[in-house]
Amino acid sequence: MMTLLAFGMPAAPEWIFIGILTLVLFGPKKLPELARGIGKALGELQKAKEDFHREISGAPPLPKIESPTGLQPTASESTAQLQSGVTPSTTVPSQEIAEKKSS
């Protein structure tokens, strides 16, 4: 048993029928105007698609969020620091420096 496709690309006879039907419905004077309108609409759609793609693919990466100074790192941060061999530098407030100098 052969399966028939309900919808597919039209072959040459279907395209000829579609062309004649369009010519009869819209007339020879309206046909260029109709084709021009369809062309402009497709151009705008293509432009919108490119702008959307450019906006999505050209988005800058999210900024890296760093922990505030003076807080203890979490266990996962400590593990990452040990594996990388880099430890964060700590800042000492100016009062503590002054106290160390005076003692």
ROSE-281043 format. One line per 4 residues: number of its first residue (from 1); their letters; for each residue x, y, z of N, C-alpha, C, O. Coordinates in nm, 3 decimals, decimal comma. Example, Ala and Ser with C-alpha at 12.3 -4.5 7.8 and 13.67 -1.06 7.14 Angstrom:
REM ROSE-281043
1	AS	1,319:-0,569:0,780:1,230:-0,450:0,780:1,320:-0,330:0,780:1,424:-0,332:0,846 ~ 1,285:-0,225:0,708:1,367:-0,106:0,714:1,290:0,003:0,787:1,341:0,114:0,804
***
This chain:
REM ROSE-281043
1	MMTL	0,083:-0,118:0,000:0,000:0,000:0,000:0,087:0,124:0,000:0,178:0,136:0,083 ~ 0,062:0,217:-0,091:0,145:0,336:-0,105:0,089:0,451:-0,019:-0,031:0,479:-0,022 ~ 0,178:0,515:0,057:0,136:0,627:0,141:0,149:0,755:0,060:0,252:0,781:-0,001 ~ 0,043:0,834:0,059:0,045:0,961:-0,012:0,068:1,074:0,088:0,012:1,074:0,197
5	LAFG	0,152:1,168:0,050:0,176:1,284:0,134:0,064:1,385:0,111:0,030:1,416:-0,003 ~ 0,008:1,435:0,219:-0,101:1,530:0,207:-0,049:1,666:0,159:-0,113:1,732:0,077 ~ 0,065:1,707:0,211:0,121:1,837:0,173:0,266:1,818:0,136:0,342:1,752:0,208 ~ 0,305:1,874:0,027:0,443:1,867:-0,017:0,473:1,988:-0,104:0,387:2,074:-0,122
9	MPAA	0,590:1,995:-0,156:0,626:2,104:-0,246:0,549:2,087:-0,377:0,543:1,978:-0,433 ~ 0,490:2,196:-0,425:0,417:2,185:-0,551:0,511:2,158:-0,668:0,623:2,209:-0,674 ~ 0,464:2,076:-0,760:0,540:2,047:-0,881:0,503:2,151:-0,987:0,427:2,243:-0,959 ~ 0,556:2,135:-1,108:0,534:2,234:-1,215:0,387:2,259:-1,245:0,348:2,375:-1,256
13	PEWI	0,302:2,157:-1,259:0,161:2,186:-1,289:0,092:2,267:-1,178:0,009:2,353:-1,206 ~ 0,127:2,239:-1,053:0,067:2,315:-0,942:0,112:2,460:-0,944:0,033:2,550:-0,918 ~ 0,240:2,484:-0,974:0,291:2,621:-0,981:0,223:2,698:-1,094:0,190:2,816:-1,078 ~ 0,201:2,634:-1,206:0,133:2,700:-1,318:-0,010:2,736:-1,277:-0,056:2,846:-1,305
17	FIGI	-0,080:2,644:-1,211:-0,216:2,671:-1,164:-0,217:2,786:-1,064:-0,304:2,873:-1,072 ~ -0,123:2,787:-0,969:-0,115:2,894:-0,870:-0,090:3,028:-0,939:-0,150:3,128:-0,901 ~ -0,002:3,031:-1,039:0,026:3,154:-1,113:-0,095:3,206:-1,187:-0,124:3,326:-1,182 ~ -0,167:3,119:-1,255:-0,286:3,162:-1,329:-0,394:3,210:-1,232:-0,459:3,311:-1,258
21	LTLV	-0,414:3,139:-1,122:-0,513:3,179:-1,023:-0,479:3,316:-0,963:-0,568:3,399:-0,945 ~ -0,353:3,340:-0,933:-0,309:3,469:-0,879:-0,331:3,580:-0,980:-0,375:3,689:-0,944 ~ -0,300:3,554:-1,106:-0,320:3,653:-1,211:-0,467:3,687:-1,228:-0,502:3,804:-1,248 ~ -0,554:3,588:-1,219:-0,698:3,612:-1,233:-0,751:3,689:-1,112:-0,831:3,782:-1,129
25	LFGP	-0,708:3,653:-0,991:-0,760:3,717:-0,871:-0,714:3,862:-0,857:-0,794:3,950:-0,825 ~ -0,585:3,889:-0,882:-0,531:4,022:-0,857:-0,517:4,107:-0,983:-0,513:4,230:-0,973 ~ -0,511:4,049:-1,098:-0,499:4,124:-1,222:-0,355:4,161:-1,250:-0,272:4,162:-1,160 ~ -0,326:4,193:-1,377:-0,188:4,223:-1,415:-0,135:4,354:-1,358:-0,014:4,371:-1,346
29	KKLP	-0,223:4,448:-1,321:-0,175:4,577:-1,267:-0,139:4,567:-1,119:-0,048:4,635:-1,073 ~ -0,211:4,482:-1,045:-0,185:4,469:-0,902:-0,075:4,368:-0,870:-0,019:4,371:-0,760 ~ -0,043:4,281:-0,963:0,055:4,175:-0,937:0,193:4,227:-0,902:0,252:4,179:-0,804 ~ 0,251:4,325:-0,976:0,382:4,378:-0,936:0,380:4,445:-0,799:0,475:4,434:-0,722
33	ELAR	0,269:4,515:-0,769:0,257:4,581:-0,640:0,251:4,476:-0,527:0,312:4,494:-0,422 ~ 0,178:4,370:-0,551:0,169:4,261:-0,453:0,305:4,195:-0,431:0,345:4,169:-0,317 ~ 0,375:4,168:-0,539:0,508:4,105:-0,529:0,606:4,197:-0,456:0,688:4,150:-0,377 ~ 0,598:4,327:-0,482:0,685:4,424:-0,415:0,658:4,425:-0,266:0,752:4,429:-0,186
37	GIGK	0,531:4,423:-0,226:0,494:4,422:-0,085:0,542:4,296:-0,014:0,591:4,302:0,098 ~ 0,528:4,183:-0,081:0,576:4,057:-0,023:0,728:4,059:-0,009:0,782:4,013:0,091 ~ 0,797:4,114:-0,109:0,943:4,124:-0,103:0,990:4,212:0,011:1,085:4,178:0,081 ~ 0,923:4,326:0,031:0,959:4,415:0,141:0,934:4,348:0,276:1,015:4,362:0,368
41	ALGE	0,822:4,277:0,288:0,791:4,209:0,414:0,895:4,101:0,444:0,938:4,087:0,558 ~ 0,935:4,026:0,343:1,038:3,924:0,364:1,173:3,987:0,400:1,247:3,933:0,482 ~ 1,204:4,102:0,339:1,327:4,173:0,372:1,328:4,220:0,516:1,430:4,208:0,586 ~ 1,215:4,275:0,563:1,206:4,319:0,702:1,217:4,202:0,798:1,281:4,212:0,903
45	LQKA	1,157:4,091:0,762:1,166:3,970:0,846:1,311:3,922:0,855:1,357:3,884:0,963 ~ 1,382:3,924:0,743:1,522:3,882:0,741:1,607:3,976:0,826:1,695:3,932:0,900 ~ 1,581:4,107:0,816:1,656:4,206:0,894:1,631:4,188:1,043:1,725:4,195:1,123 ~ 1,505:4,164:1,081:1,473:4,142:1,223:1,540:4,016:1,274:1,588:4,014:1,388
49	KEDF	1,545:3,911:1,192:1,610:3,787:1,233:1,760:3,808:1,254:1,817:3,758:1,351 ~ 1,823:3,883:1,164:1,967:3,910:1,178:1,996:3,995:1,300:2,093:3,970:1,371 ~ 1,912:4,098:1,326:1,931:4,181:1,444:1,917:4,099:1,572:1,996:4,115:1,666 ~ 1,817:4,012:1,575:1,796:3,928:1,692:1,915:3,835:1,713:1,963:3,818:1,825
53	HREI	1,963:3,774:1,604:2,078:3,684:1,614:2,203:3,760:1,660:2,279:3,710:1,742 ~ 2,223:3,880:1,606:2,339:3,961:1,644:2,331:3,999:1,792:2,432:3,999:1,861 ~ 2,210:4,032:1,839:2,194:4,071:1,978:2,220:3,954:2,072:2,283:3,970:2,176 ~ 2,173:3,836:2,034:2,192:3,718:2,119:2,338:3,674:2,119:2,394:3,650:2,226
57	SGAP	2,399:3,664:2,002:2,535:3,612:1,995:2,639:3,716:2,036:2,749:3,679:2,076 ~ 2,607:3,844:2,028:2,704:3,948:2,062:2,692:3,999:2,203:2,757:4,097:2,239 ~ 2,611:3,935:2,285:2,592:3,980:2,422:2,720:3,957:2,502:2,781:3,851:2,492 ~ 2,762:4,056:2,580:2,883:4,038:2,659:2,859:3,935:2,769:2,745:3,919:2,814
61	PLPK	2,963:3,866:2,812:2,945:3,766:2,919:2,906:3,833:3,050:2,932:3,952:3,071 ~ 2,845:3,758:3,137:2,805:3,812:3,266:2,929:3,844:3,349:3,029:3,773:3,342 ~ 2,924:3,952:3,428:3,041:3,987:3,509:3,064:3,884:3,619:2,969:3,824:3,670 ~ 3,190:3,864:3,654:3,225:3,771:3,761:3,195:3,837:3,894:3,234:3,951:3,919
65	IESP	3,126:3,766:3,979:3,090:3,820:4,110:3,194:3,773:4,210:3,216:3,653:4,227 ~ 3,258:3,868:4,275:3,360:3,835:4,374:3,303:3,853:4,513:3,216:3,938:4,536 ~ 3,352:3,773:4,607:3,304:3,785:4,744:3,363:3,910:4,808:3,475:3,950:4,775 ~ 3,289:3,972:4,898:3,340:4,091:4,966:3,461:4,056:5,051:3,475:3,943:5,098
69	TGLQ	3,549:4,153:5,071:3,669:4,129:5,152:3,631:4,112:5,298:3,534:4,172:5,345 ~ 3,707:4,031:5,370:3,683:4,010:5,512:3,596:3,890:5,541:3,585:3,851:5,657 ~ 3,533:3,831:5,441:3,449:3,715:5,463:3,531:3,588:5,441:3,622:3,585:5,359 ~ 3,496:3,485:5,515:3,564:3,358:5,499:3,514:3,290:5,371:3,393:3,291:5,344
73	PTAS	3,603:3,233:5,293:3,558:3,164:5,171:3,482:3,037:5,206:3,505:2,974:5,309 ~ 3,391:3,000:5,118:3,317:2,876:5,138:3,408:2,758:5,110:3,520:2,776:5,062 ~ 3,360:2,639:5,140:3,442:2,519:5,120:3,477:2,500:4,973:3,590:2,463:4,941 ~ 3,382:2,527:4,884:3,411:2,510:4,742:3,512:2,613:4,693:3,596:2,583:4,607
77	ESTA	3,506:2,737:4,748:3,604:2,838:4,709:3,743:2,801:4,761:3,842:2,821:4,691 ~ 3,750:2,746:4,884:3,879:2,706:4,940:3,941:2,596:4,856:4,061:2,597:4,830 ~ 3,859:2,500:4,814:3,908:2,390:4,731:3,959:2,443:4,598:4,064:2,400:4,550 ~ 3,885:2,535:4,539:3,926:2,593:4,410:4,057:2,670:4,425:4,142:2,666:4,336
81	QLQS	4,072:2,741:4,538:4,195:2,816:4,560:4,314:2,722:4,579:4,424:2,749:4,529 ~ 4,293:2,612:4,651:4,402:2,517:4,671:4,442:2,452:4,539:4,560:2,432:4,513 ~ 4,343:2,419:4,457:4,374:2,355:4,329:4,445:2,450:4,234:4,533:2,409:4,159 ~ 4,407:2,578:4,237:4,468:2,673:4,144:4,600:2,725:4,198:4,684:2,774:4,122
85	GVTP	4,619:2,716:4,329:4,742:2,767:4,388:4,741:2,916:4,410:4,842:2,975:4,447 ~ 4,628:2,979:4,387:4,616:3,124:4,403:4,525:3,151:4,522:4,414:3,097:4,530 ~ 4,572:3,236:4,613:4,488:3,273:4,727:4,456:3,421:4,714:4,538:3,498:4,664 ~ 4,338:3,462:4,758:4,302:3,602:4,747:4,383:3,686:4,845:4,414:3,642:4,955
89	STTV	4,415:3,806:4,804:4,487:3,896:4,893:4,386:3,960:4,987:4,274:3,993:4,948 ~ 4,427:3,977:5,112:4,338:4,038:5,210:4,384:4,179:5,236:4,504:4,207:5,237 ~ 4,289:4,266:5,257:4,322:4,405:5,286:4,305:4,428:5,435:4,210:4,378:5,495 ~ 4,394:4,500:5,492:4,390:4,529:5,635:4,345:4,674:5,650:4,404:4,762:5,588
93	PSQE	4,244:4,699:5,729:4,199:4,837:5,749:4,310:4,923:5,808:4,398:4,874:5,878 ~ 4,303:5,052:5,779:4,408:5,144:5,822:4,422:5,152:5,973:4,532:5,177:6,022 ~ 4,315:5,132:6,050:4,324:5,137:6,196:4,413:5,024:6,248:4,493:5,045:6,339 ~ 4,399:4,905:6,190:4,478:4,793:6,237:4,626:4,817:6,206:4,711:4,776:6,285
97	IAEK	4,658:4,881:6,096:4,797:4,913:6,062:4,853:5,013:6,163:4,965:4,998:6,211 ~ 4,772:5,114:6,195:4,816:5,214:6,293:4,838:5,150:6,431:4,933:5,186:6,500 ~ 4,753:5,057:6,470:4,769:4,991:6,600:4,897:4,906:6,602:4,965:4,901:6,704 ~ 4,928:4,840:6,492:5,048:4,757:6,487:5,172:4,843:6,493:5,272:4,802:6,553
101	KSS	5,170:4,960:6,431:5,287:5,049:6,432:5,310:5,108:6,572:5,424:5,126:6,613 ~ 5,203:5,138:6,643:5,218:5,201:6,775:5,262:5,100:6,883:5,316:5,142:6,985 ~ 5,240:4,971:6,864:5,279:4,876:6,968:5,419:4,830:6,955:5,465:4,749:7,037
***
